[in-house]
C-alpha cells in the first residue's frame, strides 16, 4: 500500500491548479500524488477571464486586453476595463508550465493509468489505479466516474454552454487587436441564446467563436453555418484561412454538487461545482477555490474551512438559467439592456458574486422585469434549500 499526504485524482485544470498552489505555499514539502489516465499534452481548450489582481499565471498569459466590445442589433459600445483586464490563457501553456514546475519538485508525483475507484477509509481515502490502491488522509477528486452524478431534472435546471470556434487569418486588416468582443448578438437567435465571441490576436488573426446557452446541442454543420454567415454578413469577410478549430460543451446547472461525498474526500473543479451555473466561467473560480483549500489545510490541517457559496448568488444563477431556457429568443434584448444600463465594473462584480444588495437591485432594475419574475416563480426559491 503506497501512502501520500494528499492525492489529487485528475490532472486537468482543477487538479493541476490545486497542486500548483500547494507547491507555492508551505505545503511544498508534502508528498502529493496526481493521478490521471494520461498527461495533458494538447492545446485542448482556452480559458479567458477578467481580473483586477495578478495571478500565478501572469507570465504565461497568451494575451491581455484593457478594452472589451459589446454588439447587438442597434447597439454597440467599447468599454474601458481598468482596473480590470481581460486575459487569455491557452491550455497547452498552462499544462506545460504547471507540469514542469511540479515535476521539478521531488515530492510531487504523477501516475498515469485507469482510475477505477475513489474509496472512503476509516481514517482517509484511497484511489485505485490499474488495480493498485494508493492512500492518503485526503483525496481531492475532479474525476467523473460513471453514475456518480444523478440529475434531478424535476427540481433543477440544466443547460449547455456549447461552442465552436475558428482561429482565422485574413489578408486584409479586419480585427481590432486592442479590444475583444465579449458578446455580438448580430447572429441568428433561432436556436435560443446565441452570440459570437472574438479574441483578436492581431489585425489579421483572431479566434471567432459561436456560443450558445441552450438545452440542446447543434450539429457540426449548424455551428459552421453560423460562423460562415457571421463572417460573411457582419464582418463582410469572404477570404480567410482557418488555422485551428476548438469545440466544446460545458454543463450549466443549479443542482448542487456535493463537496465532501465522504469524510476524507473533497471534490474540486467541475465536479466540485466550481463552474458558475449561469455563465460557465470556471478558471478564476477554481484558482480562488485552490487558494482557500490551501489556507484551510495550513490553518486547520483539513480542507473543510472554505467559504460557502452565497445563497442569493445560487438563486440568481437558478433564475438566469430559467430565463435562458424559457426566453432564449429574448436574451439579446436582455443582455443589451444589461450592458447599456450598467457600468462594466458592476457587471463584472455581479458575475463574480461581489456586489452588494443595492448593486443587485440596480442590475435587475436595468433589464426587462417580466422574464425574471416568471423565472423566480418557477424556481420556487429552490436554490435556498
GIKA-V519365 format. One record per residue. BURIAL is + if it has 24 or more other ideal C-beta (glycine too) atoms within 12 Angstrom, else -. D_CENTER is the distance of its C-alpha to the mean C-alpha in Angstrom with 1 decimal. Layout:
burial={BURIAL | BURIAL}
d_center={D_CENTER | D_CENTER}
This chain:
burial={- | - | + | + | + | + | + | + | + | + | + | + | + | + | + | + | + | + | + | + | + | + | + | - | + | - | + | + | - | + | + | + | + | + | + | + | - | - | + | + | - | - | - | - | + | + | + | + | + | + | + | - | - | - | + | + | + | - | - | + | + | + | + | + | + | - | + | + | + | + | + | + | - | - | - | - | + | - | + | - | + | - | - | + | + | + | + | + | + | + | + | - | + | + | + | - | + | + | + | - | + | + | - | - | + | - | - | + | + | + | + | - | - | - | + | - | + | + | + | - | + | - | - | + | + | + | + | + | + | - | - | - | + | + | + | + | + | + | + | + | + | + | + | - | - | - | - | - | - | - | - | - | - | - | - | + | + | + | + | + | + | + | + | + | + | + | + | + | + | + | - | - | - | + | + | + | - | - | + | + | + | + | + | + | + | + | + | + | + | - | + | + | + | + | + | + | + | + | + | + | + | - | - | - | + | + | + | + | + | + | + | + | + | + | + | - | - | + | - | - | - | - | + | - | - | + | + | + | + | + | + | - | - | + | + | - | + | - | - | + | - | - | - | + | - | + | + | + | + | + | + | + | + | + | + | + | + | - | + | + | + | - | - | + | + | + | + | + | + | + | + | + | + | + | + | + | + | + | + | + | + | + | + | + | + | + | + | + | + | + | + | + | + | + | + | + | + | - | - | - | - | - | + | - | - | + | - | - | + | - | - | - | + | + | + | + | + | + | + | + | + | + | + | + | + | + | + | + | - | + | + | + | + | + | + | + | + | + | + | - | - | + | - | + | - | + | + | + | + | + | + | + | + | - | + | - | - | - | + | + | - | - | + | + | - | + | + | - | - | - | + | + | - | - | + | + | - | - | + | - | - | + | + | - | -}
d_center={36.0 | 33.6 | 32.2 | 29.6 | 28.4 | 24.8 | 23.2 | 19.6 | 19.1 | 16.5 | 16.3 | 12.8 | 10.2 | 10.5 | 14.3 | 15.1 | 13.4 | 15.5 | 18.5 | 18.2 | 18.2 | 21.1 | 22.9 | 22.8 | 24.3 | 27.6 | 26.2 | 26.7 | 29.9 | 28.6 | 28.8 | 25.2 | 24.7 | 21.5 | 22.0 | 20.4 | 22.0 | 21.9 | 20.8 | 17.9 | 20.0 | 18.4 | 16.2 | 14.1 | 10.9 | 10.0 | 7.4 | 8.5 | 8.7 | 11.8 | 13.8 | 17.5 | 18.1 | 18.4 | 16.5 | 17.5 | 16.1 | 17.9 | 20.5 | 18.3 | 16.4 | 17.3 | 17.7 | 17.7 | 18.8 | 20.6 | 20.7 | 18.7 | 20.3 | 20.2 | 22.5 | 23.9 | 27.4 | 29.7 | 27.3 | 25.8 | 24.9 | 23.8 | 22.3 | 23.1 | 20.3 | 22.1 | 21.6 | 18.0 | 17.0 | 14.3 | 13.2 | 12.5 | 12.2 | 13.4 | 12.6 | 16.4 | 17.0 | 14.6 | 16.2 | 19.7 | 19.5 | 18.4 | 20.5 | 23.5 | 23.4 | 23.2 | 25.9 | 28.2 | 28.2 | 30.9 | 29.6 | 26.0 | 26.4 | 24.6 | 25.8 | 25.0 | 26.2 | 25.7 | 24.1 | 26.1 | 25.7 | 24.5 | 27.6 | 28.6 | 31.8 | 34.2 | 33.1 | 29.8 | 27.8 | 28.0 | 26.1 | 28.2 | 27.8 | 30.3 | 32.6 | 32.6 | 31.4 | 29.8 | 30.0 | 28.5 | 28.7 | 24.9 | 22.4 | 18.7 | 17.2 | 13.9 | 16.0 | 16.4 | 20.2 | 22.0 | 22.8 | 20.8 | 18.6 | 21.0 | 19.8 | 22.1 | 22.2 | 25.1 | 23.3 | 19.6 | 17.8 | 15.8 | 14.3 | 12.4 | 10.1 | 12.1 | 13.1 | 15.6 | 16.3 | 19.4 | 20.2 | 23.7 | 26.7 | 29.4 | 33.0 | 33.0 | 31.1 | 28.6 | 25.5 | 25.2 | 23.6 | 23.3 | 21.1 | 17.9 | 17.7 | 14.7 | 16.4 | 19.6 | 20.9 | 24.1 | 23.4 | 24.5 | 23.2 | 25.2 | 22.4 | 20.7 | 18.1 | 17.8 | 17.3 | 17.4 | 15.1 | 17.0 | 16.5 | 20.1 | 21.4 | 25.1 | 27.4 | 27.6 | 24.2 | 20.7 | 17.7 | 18.3 | 15.8 | 16.5 | 13.7 | 14.6 | 13.6 | 16.5 | 17.9 | 19.2 | 18.2 | 20.5 | 22.8 | 22.5 | 25.4 | 23.7 | 20.7 | 23.3 | 25.6 | 23.1 | 22.4 | 26.1 | 27.2 | 24.9 | 26.2 | 29.7 | 30.1 | 27.9 | 27.9 | 31.3 | 30.3 | 32.2 | 32.5 | 29.4 | 28.4 | 25.2 | 24.3 | 21.0 | 18.9 | 15.3 | 14.3 | 11.8 | 10.9 | 8.0 | 10.0 | 10.0 | 12.7 | 14.4 | 16.2 | 16.1 | 15.2 | 18.1 | 17.4 | 21.0 | 22.3 | 25.3 | 27.0 | 25.8 | 22.5 | 19.1 | 15.8 | 12.7 | 9.1 | 8.3 | 12.1 | 12.3 | 10.3 | 7.7 | 5.1 | 6.8 | 9.3 | 10.4 | 7.7 | 4.7 | 3.0 | 2.5 | 5.1 | 7.7 | 7.6 | 8.2 | 10.9 | 12.5 | 12.7 | 14.3 | 16.7 | 17.7 | 18.5 | 20.5 | 22.4 | 23.2 | 24.5 | 26.6 | 28.0 | 28.4 | 28.2 | 25.7 | 22.0 | 22.7 | 23.1 | 19.6 | 18.7 | 18.3 | 15.9 | 17.9 | 19.7 | 20.0 | 16.2 | 15.9 | 18.8 | 17.3 | 14.2 | 16.8 | 19.0 | 16.4 | 15.6 | 19.4 | 20.1 | 17.8 | 19.5 | 23.0 | 23.1 | 20.9 | 23.7 | 23.8 | 20.2 | 21.5 | 24.2 | 22.0 | 19.5 | 22.6 | 24.2 | 21.1 | 21.1 | 24.9 | 25.6 | 23.3 | 22.9 | 19.6 | 19.4 | 19.8 | 17.0 | 14.6 | 16.2 | 15.9 | 12.2 | 12.0 | 14.5 | 17.3 | 19.8 | 23.2 | 24.7 | 26.7 | 23.8 | 22.2 | 25.5 | 25.6 | 22.2 | 23.4 | 26.8 | 25.6 | 24.5 | 26.8 | 27.5 | 28.6 | 25.4 | 23.9 | 27.1 | 27.3 | 23.7 | 24.7 | 27.8 | 26.0 | 23.5 | 26.6 | 24.8 | 23.5 | 20.4 | 22.9 | 24.3}
